[in-house]
Amino acid sequence: VRFGGSKNCFFKFGSWTYDGYLLNIIPYDGKTELDLDEYDKSSPLLIKKSSIKQVVKYYPCCDEPYPHLMMKFTVQRK
């Protein structure tokens, strides 16, 4: 990876098939940041900050909730 400064990364995890009554995706153990305990310390990238948030959407077609997790983090070269 070649870049200077820091970069923002975004990941969205959820289901397009199952609603929130069948699959209620939530952050593990109520965490609001990435768990970096097993992050490889020799990686050339440093994770500067992170966040995890559950977002629940409702669509005009359906009464069911559709949750997803939005994960954001900022990386920087060491």
Secondary structure, DSSP 4 states (H G I P E B T S, - for coil): ---SSEEEEEEEEE-SSS-TTT-----GGG-SS---TTS-TT-SEEEEEEEEEEEEE--TT-SS-EEEEEEEEEEEE-
